[in-house]
Amino acid sequence: MRIGVPKEIKTQEHRVGMTPAAVREAIHHGHEVLIESGAGAGIGASDGDYRAAGAKIAASAAEVFASAEMIVKVKEPQAVERRMLREGQILFTYLHLAADAELTRELVDSGAVCIAYETVTGPDGSLPLLSPMSQVAGRMAIQAAAHALEKEQGGAGLLIGGVPGVKPARVCVIGGGNVGENAAAMAIGLGADVFILEKSPPRMQTLHRIFGHAVNTVYATRLATEEEVLAADVVIGAVLIPGAKAPKLISRDMVRRMKPGSVIVDVAIDQGGIAETSMPTTHDAPTYVVDEVVHYCVANMPGAVARTSTYALNNATLPYVLAIADRGWPAALAEDEGLLNGLNIAHGKITHEAVARSLNLEYTDPKLFL
């Protein structure tokens, strides 16, 4: 199979779909890999590195899209890229369709086979291709919050860990999954006072085993959520419903009543965000202020640490890339139900139930395409 890797063009996105090491594995499996010139610059991988791994270098994205049978990316295709997709072409990348009706419509119209990293599942129900970026985003969320708390950023002028004799910042993490766990670990490391809101008692027990008394776990009722958000200096939005829009857990009224200079880092923004006041931002202009509350809502947070993120992502995606390329997508998905869960769109039909439900569109059983 001919695999194409275009350069990412989303604002301040420096990751790349395949590393030179991943390319060499694909070549070893008998496939061709076509890389757009400069695609690896953000991770320090030159065209020469890719040539040495066996890839061919394309002068443009148009050349990659025109000749590749499968496109491997990191972020959802931008408008100009969506126009280059064709019927039956495989697209393997993050999509986050539930919050983007226009993207969904154009992918449906393209006739492409769109497999989303974020809805592929493991045998235990985990999200193996989302997990590495959740780890990165969770850790980055606390770095971003610490910076946003500074006075010149609009924050309250707090050092997140405090100093002897001065209280640390109070951090409320909404959601105790992968993002929440990693955010809590970083916040604890910096000396913050950490509260995690979670609905699953078994997950709360797991968090207690991990962190002991370094964190406070709170069952996430509506009342508890409101109380913790209003008491917090930093709120981390870390809720995920695979394939679906994030629930709106922080109302505009709650934001109005939050502490002046407090910070919301809405990691769930690529699924619409958990705050009614959240809207996507970029690394160029990552924050804005609503009612004296600083909002950080960058939809591709891990893109800022592109080298770490790309290698972590490729460690997870490479086996799936090879499975699709080796066996073809129908056979690969038929053999792996978790990979089948990644199929969001095929030949003009929406094949992920949560995506269809979020956008009020018709759902088609993905097994019909196998």
TIDRENKOL-699433 format. One record per residue (C-alpha): x, y, z. Coordinates in Angstrom, 2 decimals. Example, Ala and Ser with C-alpha at 12.3 -4.5 7.8 and 13.67 -1.06 7.14 Angstrom:
! TIDRENKOL-699433
<<12.30; -4.50; 7.80>>
<<13.67; -1.06; 7.14>>
This chain:
! TIDRENKOL-699433
<<0.00; 0.00; 0.00>>
<<1.14; 3.55; -0.68>>
<<0.99; 5.57; 2.56>>
<<1.02; 9.37; 2.37>>
<<2.09; 11.75; 5.14>>
<<1.38; 15.43; 4.46>>
<<2.77; 18.30; 6.49>>
<<0.36; 19.44; 9.20>>
<<-1.08; 22.88; 8.41>>
<<-3.31; 23.56; 11.41>>
<<-2.12; 26.71; 13.22>>
<<1.03; 26.03; 15.26>>
<<0.79; 22.28; 14.72>>
<<4.31; 20.86; 14.55>>
<<3.67; 17.13; 14.93>>
<<3.87; 14.70; 12.01>>
<<1.94; 11.52; 11.23>>
<<4.94; 9.21; 10.96>>
<<8.49; 9.38; 12.30>>
<<11.45; 8.08; 10.27>>
<<11.45; 4.98; 12.49>>
<<7.77; 4.34; 11.70>>
<<8.48; 4.82; 8.00>>
<<11.23; 2.23; 8.10>>
<<8.85; -0.30; 9.69>>
<<6.28; 0.33; 6.95>>
<<8.93; -0.08; 4.25>>
<<10.03; -3.34; 5.89>>
<<6.44; -4.55; 5.57>>
<<6.61; -3.96; 1.83>>
<<4.74; -0.64; 1.62>>
<<5.64; 2.67; -0.01>>
<<5.69; 5.88; 2.04>>
<<5.42; 9.33; 0.50>>
<<6.27; 12.25; 2.81>>
<<5.66; 15.89; 2.00>>
<<8.91; 17.87; 2.06>>
<<9.41; 19.54; 5.45>>
<<6.72; 17.49; 7.18>>
<<9.10; 16.39; 9.95>>
<<10.80; 19.73; 10.56>>
<<8.82; 20.34; 13.75>>
<<10.28; 17.23; 15.38>>
<<13.80; 17.73; 14.03>>
<<13.44; 15.12; 11.26>>
<<14.80; 16.26; 7.90>>
<<13.87; 15.11; 4.41>>
<<17.22; 13.33; 4.44>>
<<16.22; 11.38; 7.55>>
<<13.07; 10.21; 5.79>>
<<14.95; 9.31; 2.61>>
<<17.39; 7.26; 4.69>>
<<14.40; 5.41; 6.17>>
<<13.18; 4.58; 2.67>>
<<10.51; 7.23; 2.07>>
<<10.00; 9.20; -1.09>>
<<9.74; 12.97; -0.73>>
<<6.83; 14.82; -2.32>>
<<7.05; 18.48; -3.26>>
<<3.50; 19.27; -2.11>>
<<0.51; 18.03; -0.15>>
<<-1.41; 17.79; -3.42>>
<<1.09; 15.19; -4.64>>
<<0.70; 13.20; -1.42>>
<<-3.11; 13.22; -1.52>>
<<-3.23; 12.43; -5.23>>
<<-1.12; 9.29; -5.08>>
<<-1.55; 7.80; -1.60>>
<<-4.06; 5.07; -0.79>>
<<-3.93; 5.91; 2.92>>
<<-3.28; 9.32; 4.47>>
<<-1.74; 9.26; 7.95>>
<<-1.99; 12.56; 9.81>>
<<-2.19; 13.96; 13.32>>
<<-4.96; 16.56; 13.24>>
<<-8.23; 16.67; 11.34>>
<<-7.85; 17.70; 7.68>>
<<-8.22; 21.41; 7.14>>
<<-10.56; 22.77; 4.46>>
<<-7.97; 22.73; 1.67>>
<<-7.01; 19.15; 2.58>>
<<-10.60; 17.94; 2.69>>
<<-11.02; 19.02; -0.93>>
<<-8.14; 16.70; -1.90>>
<<-9.64; 13.56; -0.38>>
<<-11.26; 11.11; -2.77>>
<<-13.73; 8.24; -2.77>>
<<-12.36; 5.16; -1.01>>
<<-9.14; 6.82; 0.20>>
<<-8.28; 5.94; 3.82>>
<<-7.79; 8.79; 6.28>>
<<-6.24; 7.80; 9.63>>
<<-5.93; 10.69; 12.10>>
<<-7.58; 12.50; 15.00>>
<<-10.99; 13.78; 13.88>>
<<-13.13; 14.86; 16.89>>
<<-16.19; 15.13; 14.67>>
<<-18.87; 15.57; 17.34>>
<<-18.09; 19.25; 17.77>>
<<-17.61; 20.08; 14.06>>
<<-20.60; 19.66; 11.75>>
<<-18.86; 21.27; 8.76>>
<<-15.86; 18.94; 8.98>>
<<-18.19; 15.96; 9.27>>
<<-20.29; 17.02; 6.27>>
<<-17.24; 17.53; 4.04>>
<<-15.72; 14.19; 5.01>>
<<-19.05; 12.51; 4.27>>
<<-19.16; 14.24; 0.89>>
<<-15.59; 13.14; 0.08>>
<<-16.50; 9.46; 0.13>>
<<-13.28; 8.72; 2.05>>
<<-12.90; 6.03; 4.71>>
<<-12.18; 8.01; 7.89>>
<<-10.75; 6.19; 10.91>>
<<-10.38; 8.36; 14.03>>
<<-7.58; 7.75; 16.50>>
<<-9.71; 8.95; 19.40>>
<<-12.42; 6.29; 19.07>>
<<-10.22; 3.22; 18.51>>
<<-10.59; 1.02; 21.59>>
<<-8.44; -1.60; 23.28>>
<<-9.61; -5.03; 24.50>>
<<-10.28; -3.54; 27.94>>
<<-12.32; -0.62; 26.58>>
<<-9.39; 1.80; 26.85>>
<<-8.53; 4.38; 24.19>>
<<-4.98; 3.42; 23.19>>
<<-4.49; 6.08; 20.51>>
<<-5.92; 8.88; 22.62>>
<<-4.05; 7.88; 25.76>>
<<-0.56; 9.20; 24.87>>
<<-1.90; 12.63; 23.91>>
<<-4.13; 12.67; 26.99>>
<<-1.04; 12.14; 29.09>>
<<0.72; 15.01; 27.34>>
<<-2.30; 17.34; 27.49>>
<<-2.96; 16.58; 31.14>>
<<0.60; 17.46; 32.08>>
<<0.65; 20.53; 29.87>>
<<-2.62; 21.74; 31.39>>
<<-0.90; 22.47; 34.68>>
<<2.01; 24.24; 32.96>>
<<-0.51; 26.37; 31.09>>
<<-2.48; 27.07; 34.26>>
<<0.62; 28.08; 36.20>>
<<1.49; 30.61; 33.50>>
<<-2.07; 31.90; 33.20>>
<<-2.20; 32.54; 36.95>>
<<0.51; 35.18; 36.54>>
<<-0.76; 38.73; 36.84>>
<<0.37; 39.89; 33.40>>
<<-1.63; 37.04; 31.86>>
<<-4.81; 38.21; 33.57>>
<<-4.51; 35.77; 36.45>>
<<-4.72; 36.37; 40.17>>
<<-0.95; 36.62; 40.58>>
<<-0.58; 33.26; 42.32>>
<<2.38; 30.89; 42.38>>
<<0.68; 27.54; 41.91>>
<<2.70; 25.82; 44.62>>
<<2.85; 28.74; 47.02>>
<<5.82; 29.21; 49.37>>
<<6.26; 28.52; 53.10>>
<<3.72; 30.65; 54.93>>
<<1.59; 31.30; 51.80>>
<<-1.13; 28.91; 50.63>>
<<-0.70; 27.13; 47.28>>
<<-3.29; 27.42; 44.53>>
<<-6.35; 25.22; 44.76>>
<<-6.69; 23.07; 41.63>>
<<-9.98; 21.40; 40.70>>
<<-9.69; 18.65; 38.10>>
<<-13.05; 17.69; 36.59>>
<<-12.70; 14.11; 35.40>>
<<-10.38; 11.49; 36.84>>
<<-9.44; 9.69; 33.63>>
<<-6.13; 9.80; 31.80>>
<<-6.05; 13.58; 31.40>>
<<-7.19; 14.16; 34.96>>
<<-4.71; 11.73; 36.45>>
<<-1.78; 13.31; 34.63>>
<<-2.93; 16.83; 35.48>>
<<-3.21; 15.84; 39.13>>
<<0.29; 14.31; 39.10>>
<<1.79; 17.55; 37.76>>
<<-0.22; 19.73; 40.13>>
<<0.86; 17.64; 43.11>>
<<4.46; 17.83; 41.93>>
<<4.26; 21.63; 41.94>>
<<2.76; 21.64; 45.42>>
<<-0.82; 22.62; 44.60>>
<<-3.86; 21.70; 46.70>>
<<-5.63; 19.23; 44.37>>
<<-9.26; 18.12; 44.19>>
<<-10.50; 15.60; 41.60>>
<<-14.19; 15.39; 40.70>>
<<-15.14; 11.94; 39.44>>
<<-18.34; 9.87; 39.11>>
<<-16.88; 6.37; 39.13>>
<<-16.27; 4.97; 42.64>>
<<-13.79; 2.36; 41.31>>
<<-11.87; 5.12; 39.54>>
<<-11.81; 7.20; 42.71>>
<<-10.38; 4.20; 44.56>>
<<-7.71; 3.86; 41.87>>
<<-6.80; 7.54; 42.16>>
<<-6.56; 7.19; 45.93>>
<<-4.22; 4.21; 45.52>>
<<-2.07; 6.24; 43.13>>
<<-1.92; 9.51; 45.04>>
<<-2.96; 8.67; 48.58>>
<<-3.83; 11.72; 50.62>>
<<-2.03; 14.04; 48.18>>
<<-5.37; 14.50; 46.39>>
<<-8.95; 14.92; 47.53>>
<<-11.44; 12.89; 45.49>>
<<-14.99; 14.22; 45.37>>
<<-18.03; 12.49; 43.90>>
<<-19.14; 14.70; 41.00>>
<<-22.70; 15.72; 41.76>>
<<-23.94; 18.99; 40.31>>
<<-23.74; 20.64; 43.73>>
<<-20.21; 19.36; 44.41>>
<<-19.07; 20.50; 40.97>>
<<-20.41; 24.00; 41.55>>
<<-18.86; 24.23; 45.03>>
<<-15.44; 23.05; 43.87>>
<<-15.39; 25.26; 40.76>>
<<-16.26; 28.35; 42.81>>
<<-13.58; 27.53; 45.39>>
<<-10.84; 26.83; 42.84>>
<<-8.01; 28.99; 41.58>>
<<-7.55; 26.61; 38.63>>
<<-10.14; 24.36; 36.95>>
<<-8.98; 21.65; 34.55>>
<<-11.67; 20.32; 32.18>>
<<-10.76; 16.67; 31.70>>
<<-14.06; 14.95; 30.86>>
<<-14.30; 12.64; 27.85>>
<<-17.23; 10.77; 26.33>>
<<-15.67; 8.85; 23.40>>
<<-16.87; 10.22; 20.08>>
<<-19.45; 12.54; 21.66>>
<<-19.57; 16.19; 22.64>>
<<-18.23; 17.04; 26.07>>
<<-20.99; 17.79; 28.62>>
<<-21.37; 21.43; 29.65>>
<<-20.58; 21.24; 33.35>>
<<-19.62; 24.89; 33.97>>
<<-22.38; 27.37; 33.21>>
<<-21.94; 31.03; 32.34>>
<<-23.41; 31.90; 35.72>>
<<-20.77; 29.78; 37.47>>
<<-18.02; 31.53; 35.53>>
<<-19.40; 34.90; 36.64>>
<<-19.17; 33.74; 40.25>>
<<-15.68; 32.24; 40.06>>
<<-12.76; 33.94; 41.79>>
<<-11.42; 36.95; 39.85>>
<<-8.15; 35.93; 38.20>>
<<-8.92; 32.21; 38.35>>
<<-8.13; 29.99; 35.37>>
<<-10.03; 27.41; 33.30>>
<<-7.92; 25.07; 31.18>>
<<-10.49; 23.25; 29.04>>
<<-8.66; 20.20; 27.72>>
<<-12.00; 18.92; 26.40>>
<<-12.25; 21.81; 23.93>>
<<-11.65; 19.56; 20.90>>
<<-14.96; 17.89; 21.84>>
<<-16.67; 21.24; 22.44>>
<<-15.41; 21.98; 25.94>>
<<-17.01; 21.60; 29.38>>
<<-17.63; 25.32; 30.02>>
<<-20.34; 27.33; 28.29>>
<<-17.79; 30.13; 27.92>>
<<-15.16; 27.97; 26.25>>
<<-14.23; 28.49; 22.60>>
<<-11.23; 27.08; 20.70>>
<<-7.98; 29.04; 20.73>>
<<-4.54; 28.47; 19.21>>
<<-0.98; 28.53; 20.48>>
<<-0.66; 31.95; 18.82>>
<<-3.31; 33.40; 21.14>>
<<-4.02; 30.71; 23.73>>
<<-6.06; 32.62; 26.30>>
<<-8.92; 35.08; 26.64>>
<<-10.77; 36.49; 29.64>>
<<-14.48; 36.23; 30.44>>
<<-15.79; 37.84; 33.66>>
<<-12.22; 38.11; 35.01>>
<<-11.64; 34.37; 34.49>>
<<-8.76; 33.38; 32.20>>
<<-9.69; 30.67; 29.69>>
<<-7.04; 28.50; 28.03>>
<<-8.73; 26.48; 25.27>>
<<-6.06; 25.38; 22.79>>
<<-7.46; 22.49; 20.76>>
<<-4.08; 20.95; 19.91>>
<<-2.14; 21.39; 23.13>>
<<0.37; 18.57; 22.47>>
<<1.44; 20.30; 19.24>>
<<3.54; 22.68; 21.33>>
<<5.75; 19.78; 22.45>>
<<5.81; 18.20; 19.03>>
<<8.81; 15.93; 19.44>>
<<7.60; 14.26; 22.63>>
<<4.05; 14.07; 21.30>>
<<4.90; 12.65; 17.88>>
<<7.08; 9.85; 19.19>>
<<4.55; 8.97; 21.90>>
<<1.74; 8.97; 19.33>>
<<3.66; 6.88; 16.80>>
<<4.42; 4.26; 19.45>>
<<0.65; 3.75; 19.68>>
<<-0.48; 4.25; 16.07>>
<<2.19; 2.28; 14.19>>
<<0.72; -1.21; 14.81>>
<<-2.65; -0.01; 13.50>>
<<-1.09; 1.69; 10.46>>
<<0.67; -1.57; 9.62>>
<<-2.47; -3.65; 10.19>>
<<-4.49; -1.49; 7.79>>
<<-1.71; -1.39; 5.20>>
<<-0.93; -5.11; 5.44>>
<<-4.48; -6.44; 5.26>>
<<-6.53; -3.60; 3.79>>
<<-9.01; -1.68; 5.90>>
<<-12.03; -4.04; 5.63>>
<<-10.04; -7.09; 6.74>>
<<-8.10; -5.19; 9.41>>
<<-11.29; -3.79; 10.93>>
<<-13.10; -7.13; 10.69>>
<<-10.29; -8.78; 12.65>>
<<-10.08; -6.08; 15.34>>
<<-13.32; -4.81; 16.84>>
<<-11.42; -2.05; 18.63>>
<<-10.12; -0.73; 15.33>>
<<-13.63; -1.06; 13.89>>
<<-14.75; 1.34; 16.65>>
<<-12.40; 3.88; 15.08>>
<<-14.37; 3.94; 11.82>>
<<-16.29; 7.24; 11.91>>
<<-17.18; 7.72; 8.23>>
<<-17.15; 5.36; 5.24>>
<<-18.30; 5.98; 1.67>>
<<-20.59; 8.86; 2.60>>
<<-22.08; 7.32; 5.76>>
<<-21.50; 8.11; 9.44>>
<<-20.47; 4.88; 11.12>>
<<-19.93; 5.94; 14.74>>
<<-23.11; 6.12; 16.78>>
<<-21.94; 8.81; 19.25>>
<<-20.86; 11.09; 16.39>>
<<-24.17; 10.67; 14.59>>
<<-26.12; 11.26; 17.79>>
<<-24.14; 14.39; 18.70>>
<<-24.82; 15.93; 15.29>>
<<-28.38; 14.61; 14.88>>
<<-27.42; 12.72; 11.73>>
<<-28.18; 9.25; 10.43>>
<<-26.06; 6.39; 11.75>>
<<-25.00; 3.39; 9.66>>
<<-23.69; 0.19; 11.24>>
<<-19.97; -0.01; 10.31>>
<<-20.16; -3.81; 9.95>>
<<-22.17; -3.28; 6.75>>
<<-18.93; -2.17; 5.07>>
<<-17.00; -5.29; 6.02>>
